[in-house]
Amino acid sequence: MTSYADIERGYLMDIIKLLLIFASIALVMKFNKPLYMSIAAGIAAAIALYGINAAEVLRLMAIGTFSKATLYLVLAFYSITFLQRMMEKRGHIVLAEKSLNNLFNNRRINVMIAPFIIGLLPSAGAVLIAAPIVDNSVGDYLNKEERTFATSYYRHVSEAFLPTYSSVLLALNLSGVDMTSFVLAMLPMVVVLFLLGYLFYIRKIPRDTGMPPSDDKMKEIKNIIVSLWAIALSITIILVFKITVHLAVIPVIVLSFLLNKFSFEEIKPMFKSAFEAKLIINTIIIMIFKEVLAFTGLIERLPDHLSMLPVPSIVIFALVAFLGALVAGSQGSIALAIPLAYAAIPDGGVVLLVLIMSMIYISMQISPMHICLSIITEHYGTPFIDLVKKTMPIVIAFVIISSAYSYLLYLSHRLKRKMFRRFCQMCL
């Protein structure tokens, strides 16, 4: 018979091992090594601490590498990047920004919407496309640090909820949450992000651009549609038909090839350039890490462990998600937080995912691991700490609002379940 002391010892050992796994990842991160090397260090630590034999390690590596979930993720990343290359080739993003400017003739809208549109492309370098657009719109009304903030902040809003981003796809895969439900649940938080940026900085900019408005509004609308239809159609197909990303994007690629009159010579280099080895390696390593964690049994034991703590488990995971993203990036934090969170709170559903992804998203806006932040601070010559200072008020506000929103979502889902049970009882 297992004594209470044995249970406590087991709990303590699991916590120590988990901390050592976290420490292994953080240590490698400290030396500015790629994400896949950091997660690999976590895998090695888990293997050593739990004494997993070589045969099991090879089996878990095979599952993590060749599972349907992993293959679908890799195909999704490749197809999205391929579509991105096609849009870049035809200058569609730049055209959309110019048409937006002509359509609204509003500096504030340009600063917020143009980077957001550019951010629909899942590419770190896209932030540099947004920078001159923001500069042209704000003039001298925002200082260097504020321009750095505006460019980076609004370019990343789409990463909070769109399933064209690898972090969102990974989170949906690991949590098992329905894609459409998550996107719809995150929309209020997207509105909050726009409003917070506006209230803190953007409202300082005068609306009028000083340029005469376009005489042909329909032409500008047409240009926006022509520029962004591929992204809009891909997202619509994914959400409406609930099919895997690559199955939605590949037909759009074929359609873009025909409508935009690409030659085979133009397309040929894209097959190679769309293959981003680093992203694919990161994905495979993360999926292996997931399998290793599951094999240790830690995930199964975690609910009992957390029940012994005086703090609500959902608060713990929100904190883990925030701090994890800060030191390990979004994918690293997702790989660590989500499997553990859903093991401890199996009925967490979309509410839990909204909270965790909100914490990860906002943490990434001040994370030194976020490559886009290093790119944009270098571009503007802004010290990283100054960008953090400009972003922190919004971080604090968003953490409070998203926590409150998640709690309201929880109450709403609880009420719906209660009403459904009552309805069923009445029918019976």
C-alpha positions in Angstrom: 0.0 0.0 0.0 1.3 3.4 -1.0 1.7 5.8 1.9 1.1 9.5 1.8 4.8 10.1 2.3 5.5 8.0 -0.8 3.0 10.1 -2.8 4.7 13.3 -1.6 8.1 12.0 -2.5 6.9 11.0 -6.0 5.3 14.5 -6.4 8.6 16.1 -5.3 10.7 14.0 -7.6 8.4 14.8 -10.6 8.5 18.5 -9.9 12.3 18.4 -9.5 12.6 16.5 -12.8 10.3 18.9 -14.6 12.3 21.9 -13.3 15.5 20.3 -14.5 14.0 19.7 -18.0 12.9 23.4 -18.0 16.4 24.4 -16.8 18.0 22.4 -19.6 16.0 24.2 -22.2 16.6 27.6 -20.7 20.4 27.0 -20.3 20.8 26.2 -24.0 18.6 29.2 -24.9 21.0 31.4 -22.8 23.8 30.6 -25.2 21.6 31.9 -28.2 21.3 28.4 -29.7 18.4 27.6 -32.1 15.0 26.5 -30.7 15.5 22.9 -31.9 18.7 22.6 -29.9 17.0 23.9 -26.8 14.1 21.5 -27.1 16.5 18.7 -27.9 18.3 19.5 -24.6 14.9 19.1 -22.8 14.4 15.7 -24.6 17.9 14.5 -23.5 17.2 15.6 -19.9 13.9 13.8 -19.8 15.5 10.6 -21.3 18.2 10.7 -18.7 16.0 11.6 -15.7 13.4 9.0 -16.5 15.8 6.3 -17.7 14.2 5.7 -21.1 16.1 3.0 -22.9 17.5 3.4 -26.5 14.8 1.2 -28.2 12.0 3.3 -26.7 13.8 6.5 -27.6 14.0 5.4 -31.2 10.3 4.4 -31.2 9.3 7.8 -29.7 11.4 9.6 -32.3 9.8 7.7 -35.1 6.3 8.5 -33.8 7.1 12.2 -33.3 8.7 12.5 -36.7 6.3 10.5 -38.9 3.0 10.8 -37.3 0.1 12.2 -39.3 -0.1 15.3 -37.1 3.6 16.1 -37.7 3.4 15.5 -41.5 0.3 17.7 -41.7 2.1 20.5 -39.8 5.1 20.3 -42.1 2.9 20.4 -45.2 1.0 23.3 -43.8 4.1 25.4 -43.2 5.5 24.5 -46.7 2.3 25.4 -48.6 1.8 28.7 -46.7 5.4 29.7 -47.4 5.0 28.8 -51.0 1.9 31.1 -51.3 3.8 33.8 -49.5 6.6 33.6 -52.2 4.0 34.0 -54.9 2.5 37.1 -53.3 5.9 38.7 -52.9 6.7 38.0 -56.5 3.6 39.9 -57.7 4.0 42.8 -55.2 0.6 42.2 -53.7 1.3 43.3 -50.2 2.8 46.7 -51.3 -0.2 47.2 -53.6 -2.6 46.6 -50.8 -0.9 49.1 -48.5 -1.0 51.8 -51.2 -4.7 51.2 -51.9 -5.5 51.3 -48.2 -3.8 54.7 -48.0 -5.7 56.0 -51.0 -9.0 54.6 -49.7 -9.1 55.9 -46.2 -6.7 58.9 -46.3 -6.2 58.4 -42.5 -2.8 58.2 -40.9 -4.1 56.2 -37.9 -5.7 53.6 -40.0 -2.6 53.2 -42.1 -0.4 52.7 -39.1 -2.6 50.0 -37.6 -4.0 48.2 -40.7 -1.0 48.2 -43.1 1.3 46.3 -40.7 -1.6 44.0 -39.8 -2.1 43.2 -43.5 1.6 42.6 -43.9 1.5 40.4 -40.8 -0.9 38.0 -42.5 2.2 36.6 -44.1 3.9 34.3 -41.6 7.4 35.6 -42.1 9.8 37.3 -39.7 11.2 39.6 -42.5 7.7 41.0 -43.2 8.2 43.5 -40.3 10.7 45.3 -42.5 8.1 45.8 -45.2 5.9 47.5 -42.7 8.5 49.9 -41.3 8.6 52.4 -44.2 4.8 52.4 -44.4 4.6 53.3 -40.7 7.3 56.0 -41.1 5.4 57.6 -44.0 2.2 57.6 -42.0 3.4 58.9 -38.6 5.9 61.5 -39.8 7.3 63.3 -36.7 4.3 62.6 -34.5 5.8 59.5 -33.0 9.4 59.2 -31.7 11.7 56.5 -32.8 10.8 54.1 -30.0 7.1 54.6 -30.6 7.5 53.9 -34.4 9.4 50.8 -33.5 6.6 49.7 -31.2 3.8 50.5 -33.7 5.5 48.6 -36.6 6.2 45.5 -34.5 3.0 45.5 -32.5 0.4 45.7 -35.3 2.4 43.4 -37.6 2.0 40.7 -34.9 -1.7 41.0 -34.1 -2.6 38.2 -36.6 -0.3 35.8 -34.8 -2.7 35.8 -31.9 -5.4 33.9 -33.7 -4.9 33.0 -37.4 -4.3 29.3 -38.2 -1.9 30.3 -40.9 0.8 30.7 -38.2 2.8 27.7 -37.0 2.3 28.5 -33.3 -1.5 28.6 -33.6 -1.5 25.4 -35.7 0.8 23.7 -33.1 -1.4 24.8 -30.2 -4.6 23.5 -31.9 -2.9 20.2 -32.6 -1.7 19.7 -29.1 -4.9 20.8 -27.4 -7.4 19.2 -29.7 -9.5 22.4 -29.7 -11.7 23.0 -32.8 -10.0 25.6 -35.1 -13.1 27.7 -35.8 -14.1 27.8 -32.1 -10.7 29.1 -31.2 -10.6 31.8 -33.9 -14.0 33.1 -33.0 -13.2 33.1 -29.3 -10.0 35.1 -29.9 -11.7 37.8 -32.0 -12.6 40.0 -29.0 -9.0 39.8 -27.9 -7.9 41.0 -31.3 -10.2 44.0 -31.0 -8.6 44.7 -27.5 -5.1 44.6 -29.0 -6.1 47.2 -31.6 -7.7 49.4 -29.0 -4.8 49.2 -26.6 -2.3 50.2 -29.2 -4.6 53.1 -30.3 -5.2 54.4 -26.7 -1.6 54.3 -25.7 0.1 55.7 -28.8 -1.7 55.8 -32.1 -4.3 58.5 -31.1 -1.4 61.0 -30.9 -1.2 60.9 -34.7 -3.5 63.3 -36.6 -5.9 61.6 -38.9 -5.4 63.6 -42.1 -2.6 62.5 -44.4 -2.4 65.9 -46.1 -2.9 64.1 -49.5 -5.9 64.4 -51.7 -8.3 61.4 -51.3 -8.6 59.0 -54.2 -11.2 59.9 -56.8 -11.8 56.2 -57.6 -12.7 54.3 -54.4 -13.8 51.3 -56.3 -10.4 51.0 -58.0 -8.7 51.0 -54.5 -11.1 48.4 -53.2 -10.5 46.3 -56.3 -6.7 46.5 -55.8 -7.1 45.4 -52.1 -9.2 42.4 -53.2 -6.7 41.5 -56.0 -3.8 41.8 -53.5 -5.3 39.8 -50.6 -7.8 37.3 -52.1 -5.3 34.4 -51.8 -4.9 34.9 -48.0 -8.6 35.6 -47.5 -9.7 32.5 -49.5 -7.2 30.2 -47.7 -8.4 31.3 -44.3 -12.1 31.1 -45.4 -11.6 27.5 -46.7 -9.9 26.4 -43.5 -12.5 27.9 -41.2 -15.6 27.0 -43.2 -14.7 23.5 -44.3 -12.5 22.6 -41.3 -9.9 20.9 -43.5 -6.2 20.7 -42.9 -4.3 23.8 -43.9 -2.3 22.3 -46.8 -5.5 20.9 -48.4 -6.9 24.5 -48.3 -3.8 26.3 -49.5 -2.7 24.0 -52.3 -5.8 24.7 -54.5 -5.3 28.5 -53.8 -1.7 28.1 -55.0 -2.9 26.5 -58.2 -5.6 29.2 -58.7 -3.0 31.9 -58.0 -0.7 30.3 -60.6 -3.5 30.6 -63.2 -5.0 33.9 -62.3 -1.7 35.7 -61.8 -0.2 34.1 -65.0 2.9 32.7 -63.4 5.4 31.0 -65.7 7.0 27.7 -64.7 10.3 29.5 -64.7 9.0 31.9 -62.0 7.5 29.1 -60.0 10.5 26.7 -60.1 12.7 28.5 -57.5 9.8 28.7 -55.1 9.8 25.0 -54.5 13.2 25.3 -52.9 12.8 28.7 -51.2 9.5 27.6 -49.6 11.3 24.8 -47.8 12.4 26.5 -44.5 14.5 23.7 -42.9 14.8 25.4 -39.5 11.0 25.7 -39.1 10.5 22.0 -40.1 13.2 20.8 -37.8 11.7 22.8 -34.9 8.3 21.2 -35.5 9.7 17.7 -35.6 11.7 18.2 -32.4 8.7 19.7 -30.6 6.5 16.7 -31.6 9.2 14.3 -30.4 9.3 16.2 -27.1 5.6 15.8 -26.8 5.9 12.0 -27.2 8.7 11.8 -24.7 6.8 13.8 -22.1 3.8 11.5 -22.6 5.9 8.4 -22.2 7.3 9.5 -18.9 3.8 9.4 -17.4 4.4 12.9 -15.9 1.4 14.2 -17.9 -0.9 11.6 -16.4 0.4 12.2 -12.8 0.3 16.0 -13.1 -3.4 16.5 -12.1 -2.8 14.8 -8.8 0.4 16.8 -8.2 -1.3 20.1 -8.9 -4.2 19.4 -6.7 -1.8 19.5 -3.7 -0.9 23.2 -4.5 -2.8 26.1 -2.8 -2.9 28.0 -6.1 -5.5 27.3 -8.9 -3.9 25.2 -11.6 -5.2 27.4 -14.4 -3.2 30.3 -12.8 -0.1 28.2 -12.7 -0.4 27.3 -16.4 -1.0 30.9 -17.4 2.2 31.8 -15.6 4.1 28.9 -17.1 2.9 30.0 -20.6 3.9 33.6 -20.1 7.3 32.9 -18.6 7.9 30.0 -21.0 7.4 32.3 -24.1 9.7 34.8 -22.5 12.6 32.4 -22.3 11.9 29.8 -24.9 9.7 31.5 -27.5 6.1 30.8 -28.5 6.6 27.2 -29.9 8.8 26.2 -27.0 6.2 27.5 -24.5 3.4 25.8 -26.4 5.2 22.5 -26.4 5.7 22.7 -22.7 2.5 24.3 -21.4 -0.3 22.9 -23.5 0.2 19.1 -23.0 0.6 19.6 -19.3 -2.3 22.1 -19.0 -4.7 19.8 -20.8 -3.6 16.8 -18.8 -4.3 18.7 -15.6 -7.5 20.3 -16.9 -8.8 17.8 -19.5 -12.1 19.7 -19.9 -10.3 23.0 -20.4 -11.5 23.3 -24.0 -11.3 26.6 -25.9 -11.4 28.6 -22.6 -8.0 27.2 -21.4 -6.5 27.6 -24.9 -7.6 31.2 -25.2 -6.0 32.0 -21.8 -2.7 30.2 -22.6 -2.4 31.6 -26.1 -3.1 35.1 -24.9 -0.4 34.8 -22.3 2.1 33.4 -24.8 1.2 36.0 -27.5 1.6 39.0 -25.2 4.8 37.6 -23.7 6.3 37.3 -27.1 6.0 41.1 -27.6 8.7 41.6 -25.0 10.7 38.4 -25.5 14.4 38.5 -26.5 13.7 35.2 -28.2 11.4 36.9 -30.7 13.4 37.3 -33.9 11.1 40.0 -35.3 11.9 42.3 -32.3 15.6 42.0 -32.9 15.1 42.7 -36.6 12.9 45.8 -36.0 15.0 47.3 -33.2 18.1 46.9 -35.3 16.3 48.6 -38.2 15.3 51.7 -36.2 18.4 51.7 -34.0 16.2 51.3 -30.9 17.7 49.6 -27.8 15.7 46.4 -27.1 15.0 47.6 -23.5 13.4 50.8 -24.8 10.9 48.8 -27.0 10.1 46.7 -23.9 9.4 49.9 -21.9 7.0 51.1 -24.6 5.2 47.7 -24.7 5.0 46.9 -21.0 1.9 49.1 -20.2 0.0 47.2 -23.0 1.3 43.9 -21.7 0.0 44.6 -18.2 -3.4 45.8 -19.5 -3.8 42.8 -21.9 -2.9 40.3 -19.2 -5.6 41.7 -16.9 -8.2 42.0 -19.7 -7.5 38.5 -21.2 -7.7 36.9 -17.8 -11.1 38.6 -17.1 -12.3 37.6 -20.6 -11.2 33.9 -20.1 -13.1 33.9 -16.8 -16.2 35.3 -18.5 -15.9 32.6 -21.2 -15.7 30.0 -18.5 -18.9 31.2 -16.8 -20.6 31.4 -20.2 -19.7 27.8 -21.1 -20.7 26.6 -17.7 -24.1 28.3 -18.0 -24.6 26.8 -21.5 -23.9 23.3 -20.1 -26.3 23.9 -17.2 -29.1 25.1 -19.5 -28.5 22.1 -21.8 -28.7 19.6 -18.9 -32.0 21.2 -17.8 -33.4 21.1 -21.3 -32.5 17.4 -21.6 -34.1 16.7 -18.2 -37.3 18.4 -19.4 -37.4 16.4 -22.6 -37.0 13.2 -20.6 
